[in-house]
């Protein structure tokens, strides 16, 4: 097993998390811990750019230990902690924005999943925790651009042992699936997502400095608008984002995410939120699976006069009734402009940050078209729809 610091860049669904789980499991059960005080244990910390990624990797490790070495486990493992008889424990904690919640541990190994989505401040906070133990880091991720500590690990003289694998090398991924992705994605995005190549022309839609400028300590009340993003065929999450608008400013009052559920359950959730917040308008993603859900929503008297489908459809948005084709790029551009002008604010929240941070864009060299995407975009997708409703709140808006 490779010693020292390691970094793995791998294409989507190529098995990097499973391989890392095996590595972490072997390290945990084979660790030769010295006898220490009861509250002093050798710690393996699993964290990640997105909270649920850390927990999912930890659960893979936990299930492997429970299957292969159940006699090693002390007590009953929790959703975040497993203790072993060799004085080793495995923890799963979210990275946060600056790693402040991870301080004060003494680590023998730091495992970072989706490492390219973790802020450099987190590494600055965590690396000293490896100093006295001679511990190491394992970083694994699909690339995101060409900046940050994960990117630096692949540069010459970084001290990391690096590995590179692609989705095309994984026998579990059907060739026809990859061929469809090649046709539906730009070359740069395919190279980043499935070939795990660093792409210098990919840019972040919402830089950290912009997000920081929108943080407030307390919100305000106003007229409420709801933006909804429905889970796609890939099993993503539904997102429901509530914006409170007062004069020119808007506050992200609440957002919820849920795993993909039945259409009627999603509509019931919108009904419940509408009763709670008394929305002026509701904007929903009416593309793909959203189309039948929107049709169902429009059968409910309490929703049909205030719900609008917002997904690349011709619709009149001007007082003179002229139609304009609404694109996703329009909604993202509107959100960024409102953030830059201080018209949208929100309290600190890591899930929201992670979603905004994941959004990237590129400009196609051939067509010069703007392409926007993100691995954890569902919250932001709900937000752009709520923000668009506020932009057009004084105009007539309907599907043409």
C-alpha positions in Angstrom: 0.0 0.0 0.0 1.4 3.4 -1.0 2.9 5.4 1.9 3.0 9.1 2.3 0.7 11.8 0.9 -1.4 10.6 -2.0 -3.7 12.4 -4.5 -6.1 10.7 -6.9 -7.9 12.5 -9.7 -10.5 10.3 -11.3 -13.4 10.5 -13.7 -17.0 10.4 -12.4 -18.1 7.0 -11.1 -14.7 5.4 -11.8 -14.5 3.8 -8.3 -12.3 6.3 -6.5 -14.4 6.3 -3.3 -14.6 2.5 -3.2 -10.8 2.2 -3.6 -10.2 4.9 -0.9 -12.6 3.1 1.4 -10.6 -0.1 1.1 -7.4 1.9 1.8 -8.8 3.6 4.8 -10.3 0.4 6.2 -6.9 -1.4 5.9 -5.1 1.5 7.6 -7.7 1.5 10.5 -7.7 -2.2 11.3 -3.9 -2.7 10.8 -2.9 0.4 12.8 -0.5 -0.4 15.7 -1.8 2.0 18.3 0.1 2.6 21.5 -1.6 2.4 24.9 -2.8 5.9 25.7 -5.3 7.6 28.0 -8.9 6.6 27.4 -9.8 9.9 25.7 -6.6 10.0 23.6 -7.0 8.0 20.3 -5.3 7.8 17.0 -7.7 9.4 14.6 -8.5 9.0 10.9 -10.6 12.0 9.8 -12.7 11.8 6.7 -14.0 15.1 5.4 -15.1 16.5 2.1 -16.1 19.4 -0.1 -19.7 18.4 0.3 -20.9 17.1 3.7 -22.7 14.1 2.5 -19.7 12.9 0.5 -17.7 12.6 3.7 -20.5 10.6 5.4 -20.9 8.4 2.4 -17.2 7.5 2.3 -17.2 6.9 6.0 -20.2 4.6 5.7 -18.3 2.6 3.1 -15.4 2.2 5.5 -17.7 1.3 8.3 -19.5 -1.4 6.4 -16.2 -2.9 5.3 -14.9 -3.1 8.9 -18.3 -4.5 10.1 -18.0 -7.2 7.4 -14.3 -8.1 7.5 -13.3 -7.3 11.0 -16.3 -6.9 13.3 -14.3 -8.2 16.3 -12.2 -5.0 16.1 -15.1 -2.6 16.8 -15.6 -1.2 20.2 -19.2 -0.5 21.1 -21.7 0.6 18.5 -20.6 2.8 15.6 -22.5 6.0 15.0 -23.2 7.9 11.8 -20.0 9.8 12.3 -17.7 7.8 14.5 -16.3 4.3 14.8 -13.8 3.2 17.5 -11.6 0.1 17.2 -9.7 -2.0 19.8 -6.3 -0.9 18.5 -7.0 2.6 19.8 -7.8 3.9 16.4 -11.0 5.7 15.6 -12.5 6.9 12.3 -14.5 10.2 12.2 -16.5 11.9 9.5 -17.0 15.6 9.8 -17.8 18.4 7.3 -15.0 20.6 6.1 -16.8 23.9 6.4 -15.6 27.1 4.9 -12.3 27.4 6.9 -11.9 24.1 8.8 -12.6 25.7 12.1 -14.8 22.8 13.2 -12.0 20.3 12.5 -9.3 21.9 14.7 -8.0 20.3 17.9 -7.7 16.8 16.5 -4.4 14.9 16.3 -4.5 12.9 13.1 -2.7 9.9 11.7 -4.5 10.3 8.4 -6.6 13.0 6.8 -8.9 11.8 4.0 -10.5 14.4 1.8 -13.2 13.4 -0.7 -14.1 15.8 -3.5 -10.9 17.5 -2.5 -11.0 20.1 -5.3 -14.1 21.5 -3.8 -12.5 22.2 -0.4 -11.3 25.7 0.4 -7.5 26.2 0.9 -8.3 27.5 4.4 -9.4 24.1 5.4 -6.1 22.6 4.5 -4.3 25.3 6.4 -6.3 24.4 9.4 -5.9 20.6 9.1 -2.3 20.1 8.0 -0.8 21.1 11.4 -2.8 18.3 13.0 -0.6 15.8 11.1 2.6 17.2 12.4 3.3 15.4 15.6 2.1 12.0 14.4 3.9 11.9 11.1 0.5 11.5 9.5 -0.4 11.9 5.9 -3.2 13.1 3.6 -5.2 11.2 1.0 -6.9 13.5 -1.5 -9.4 12.3 -4.1 -11.5 14.3 -6.5 -12.8 14.9 -9.9 -11.0 18.1 -11.0 -12.5 21.5 -11.0 -10.5 24.1 -12.9 -6.8 24.4 -12.4 -6.4 26.2 -9.0 -6.3 25.2 -5.4 -4.5 22.8 -3.1 -5.7 19.7 -4.9 -4.4 21.0 -8.2 -1.1 21.9 -6.5 -0.7 18.2 -5.4 -0.2 17.2 -9.0 2.6 19.6 -9.7 6.2 18.6 -9.7 7.9 18.5 -6.3 4.6 18.6 -4.4 5.6 15.6 -2.3 2.5 13.7 -3.3 2.3 10.3 -4.9 -0.4 10.9 -7.6 -2.8 8.7 -9.5 -4.9 9.4 -12.5 -7.8 7.3 -13.8 -10.6 8.0 -16.2 -14.2 6.9 -16.5 -13.3 5.3 -19.8 -11.0 3.0 -17.9 -13.8 1.7 -15.6 -15.3 -1.5 -16.9 -18.5 -0.9 -15.0 -19.4 2.2 -17.1 -21.1 1.2 -20.4 -19.4 2.5 -23.5 -22.6 3.8 -25.0 -23.2 5.9 -21.8 -19.9 7.6 -22.4 -20.6 8.1 -26.1 -23.9 9.9 -25.2 -22.0 12.1 -22.8 -19.4 13.0 -25.4 -22.3 14.2 -27.7 -24.2 16.1 -25.0 -21.2 17.8 -23.3 -18.6 20.2 -24.6 -15.1 18.7 -25.1 -13.8 20.6 -22.1 -16.5 19.6 -19.7 -16.2 15.9 -20.8 -12.5 16.1 -20.3 -12.9 17.4 -16.8 -15.8 15.2 -15.6 -14.9 11.9 -17.3 -11.2 12.1 -18.2 -10.3 13.9 -15.0 -8.2 16.5 -16.8 -7.5 19.9 -15.3 -9.1 22.6 -17.5 -7.7 26.1 -17.3 -10.6 27.6 -19.3 -13.2 26.5 -16.8 -14.1 29.3 -14.5 -16.0 29.7 -11.2 -19.4 31.4 -11.6 -19.6 32.6 -8.0 -16.1 33.3 -6.6 -15.6 33.0 -2.9 -15.1 36.7 -2.5 -18.5 37.4 -4.1 -20.2 34.8 -1.8 -18.5 36.4 1.2 -19.8 39.8 0.3 -23.4 38.5 0.5 -23.2 37.2 4.1 -25.3 38.9 6.7 -25.9 38.1 10.4 -29.6 38.5 10.3 -32.3 38.6 7.7 -35.6 40.4 7.2 -39.2 39.8 6.3 -40.8 40.7 3.0 -42.9 39.3 0.2 -42.0 35.6 -0.3 -41.1 33.9 -3.6 -40.3 30.2 -4.1 -37.8 28.7 -6.5 -37.9 24.9 -7.1 -35.5 22.5 -8.8 -36.7 19.0 -9.4 -34.5 15.9 -9.2 -33.4 14.6 -12.5 -33.2 11.1 -13.8 -29.8 10.7 -12.2 -31.4 10.7 -8.7 -30.3 14.2 -7.6 -32.1 16.1 -4.9 -35.1 18.3 -5.0 -34.5 21.9 -3.8 -37.0 24.4 -2.5 -35.6 27.9 -2.0 -37.6 30.7 -0.4 -36.6 34.4 -1.0 -38.1 37.2 1.1 -38.1 40.5 -0.9 -38.3 43.9 0.6 -38.0 46.9 -1.7 -34.9 46.2 -3.8 -33.2 43.6 -1.5 -33.9 39.9 -1.1 -32.9 37.5 1.7 -32.6 33.8 1.4 -35.1 33.0 4.1 -35.1 29.2 3.9 -34.1 26.3 1.7 -34.8 22.6 1.9 -33.5 19.7 0.0 -35.0 16.2 -0.2 -34.1 13.1 -2.0 -36.1 12.3 -5.2 -39.6 11.3 -4.2 -42.9 10.7 -6.0 -44.4 13.6 -8.0 -47.4 13.9 -5.7 -45.1 14.1 -2.6 -43.2 17.0 -4.3 -46.4 18.8 -5.0 -47.6 18.3 -1.5 -44.3 19.8 -0.2 -44.9 22.9 -2.3 -48.5 23.1 -1.0 -47.2 22.9 2.6 -44.6 25.6 1.9 -47.2 27.8 0.3 -49.4 27.6 3.3 -46.4 28.5 5.5 -45.0 31.4 3.5 -48.0 32.6 1.4 -45.9 33.0 -1.8 -46.6 35.7 -4.3 -45.0 33.6 -7.1 -43.6 30.1 -7.4 -41.0 29.3 -10.1 -40.4 25.7 -11.0 -38.1 23.8 -13.3 -40.4 22.5 -16.0 -37.8 20.6 -18.0 -37.5 16.8 -18.1 -39.3 15.3 -15.1 -40.5 18.8 -14.2 -43.1 18.9 -17.0 -45.6 16.4 -15.6 -45.0 17.8 -12.1 -45.9 21.3 -13.3 -49.0 20.0 -15.0 -50.0 18.4 -11.7 -49.3 21.6 -9.8 -51.6 23.5 -12.1 -54.5 21.3 -11.1 -54.4 22.8 -7.5 -56.4 25.9 -7.0 -54.0 27.3 -4.4 -51.0 27.0 -6.8 -52.2 27.4 -10.3 -52.4 31.2 -10.4 -49.0 31.8 -8.9 -46.8 28.9 -10.4 -44.6 29.5 -13.4 -42.5 27.1 -15.4 -38.9 28.5 -15.9 -36.9 26.3 -18.2 -35.8 27.4 -21.7 -39.3 28.2 -22.9 -40.6 31.1 -25.0 -42.5 33.3 -22.6 -43.7 36.9 -22.5 -41.9 38.9 -19.9 -42.4 42.4 -21.1 -45.3 44.8 -20.5 -45.9 45.1 -24.2 -46.4 41.4 -24.5 -43.3 40.7 -26.7 -41.9 37.2 -26.2 -38.3 36.6 -25.1 -36.7 33.2 -25.0 -35.6 32.6 -21.4 -32.4 30.7 -21.0 -30.7 29.2 -18.0 -27.8 31.6 -18.7 -30.2 34.5 -18.2 -31.3 33.3 -14.8 -27.7 32.6 -13.7 -26.6 36.0 -15.0 -29.4 37.7 -13.1 -28.5 36.0 -9.8 -24.8 36.9 -10.2 -25.7 40.6 -11.0 -28.0 40.7 -7.9 -25.3 39.3 -5.7 -22.7 41.8 -7.1 -25.1 44.7 -6.4 -25.8 43.5 -2.9 -29.4 42.8 -3.8 -29.4 39.2 -2.5 -28.1 38.4 1.0 -28.1 35.3 3.2 -26.8 34.0 6.5 -23.8 31.7 6.5 -24.6 28.2 5.4 -22.2 25.5 4.2 -24.7 23.7 2.0 -25.6 26.9 0.2 -21.9 27.8 -0.2 -21.0 24.3 -1.5 -23.8 24.6 -4.1 -22.7 28.1 -5.3 -19.1 27.0 -5.2 -19.7 24.1 -7.5 -21.1 26.2 -10.4 -18.6 26.5 -13.2 -18.9 28.0 -16.7 -17.0 27.8 -20.0 -17.3 29.6 -23.3 -17.4 27.2 -26.3 -14.5 28.1 -28.6 -16.5 27.2 -31.7 -19.9 28.7 -31.0 -18.9 31.2 -28.2 -22.0 29.9 -26.3 -21.9 30.0 -22.5 -22.2 26.7 -20.7 -23.0 26.6 -17.0 -23.0 23.5 -14.9 -22.2 22.1 -11.4 -22.0 18.8 -9.5 -24.0 20.1 -6.6 -26.2 22.7 -8.4 -29.7 21.8 -7.1 -29.9 24.5 -4.4 -28.5 27.2 -6.8 -30.9 26.0 -9.5 -33.8 26.7 -7.1 -32.3 30.0 -6.1 -31.9 31.3 -9.7 -35.6 30.7 -10.3 -36.7 32.6 -7.1 -34.4 35.4 -8.0 -35.8 35.6 -11.5 -39.3 35.9 -10.1 -38.2 38.9 -8.1 -36.6 40.5 -11.2 -39.9 40.1 -13.1 -42.2 40.7 -10.1 -43.7 43.9 -11.7 -44.2 42.3 -15.2 -46.6 39.9 -16.6 -45.1 36.5 -16.9 -46.6 33.5 -18.5 -45.7 30.5 -20.7 -46.3 31.5 -24.3 
